[in-house]
């Protein structure tokens, strides 16, 4: 009897799948030319998630899916058990910005974590932002957030209906109220604050009418936005019209001396450009590390030189010191040599470097001086 029951459980989805009839999905004659290579993209029309055609297609797909799922006899039991296991309070690690501490909390089954603000170590936590209230149907989510240097402002992004496109807003932390700032056409961007005045970010040009959510992502640019101003007043910092398909991200070193520009042509390999803002003779970016054969990452600057984590001739990564005025490899100074384990990342704090290595599927952290002298392992 038990074997028969198990057989029936196995047969239900098999029989249901055999009866499925998927909606017809039309194809269009869309072909892109990438450096002489023709690439067909017949379903490009589906990228416009606001079109009536796409909505109708999604509705048909959803009907098919939920009709199928509703006939699985043990689905509700699985759902109930998962909810029971997941329904407990969850906290994120706190951090401090200015006079406030911030942390996330989820009561158990909330779709998105709620952000809390607490003044000092003894203050009473209050809700700073509840992403679950951004929309009635839960289709708007918090994309990310970044606080200004002294915690006066916070810039955050919203994503709608699962789109990669984001809208940016600025909040006054003291009043927990949104300013008039609004940023559009954001995708694949971070925010790097300059004090509490403004921040650097990446965006795409405003698309032509009708191409809002279906055009190609090209010509990503870097801008500086001053808090309290319109996006149309933002200052263009960088663009590369000769390589429209490259991505560009920017950041300031902690002492705000160097602007670091990273460009990429895909998900691996990068190029690094730098701008020493204290050097009056430098009026633009200079190339520090050409791309795109390695994975460079700027750790920090030491005066007028830069600490860089790189896998150049070091598959497990190493840390070197580079003089932007003499960036050739023969001038690099080795700070932390390559180890047997992979160097996952390097952080800074209290005037020291903290290197994280992957060993036997666990992370080990070692403290170094900025000259590369090993201080200790963080047990």
Buried (B, 14 or more C-beta within 10 A) or exposed (E): EEEEEEEEEEEBEEEBEEEEEEEEEEEEEEEEEEEEEEEEBEEBBBBBBEBEEBEEBEEBEEEBEEEBEEEEEEEEEEEEEEEEEEEEEEEEEEEEBBEBBBBBBBEEEEEBBBBBBBEEEEEEBEEBBBBBEBEEEEEBBBBBBBBBBEBBBBBBBBBBEEBEBBBBBBBEBEEEEEBEBEBEBBBBBEBBBBEBBBBBBBBBEEBEEEEEBBBBBEBBBBBBBBBEEEBEEBEEBBBBEEEEBBBBBBBBBEEBBBBBBBBBBEEEBBBBBBBBBEBEEBEEBBEBBEBBEBBBBBBBBEEEBBBBBBBBEBEBBBBBBBBBEEBEEEEBEEBBEBBEBBBBBBEEEEEBBBBBBEEEEEEBBBBBEBEBEEEEEEE
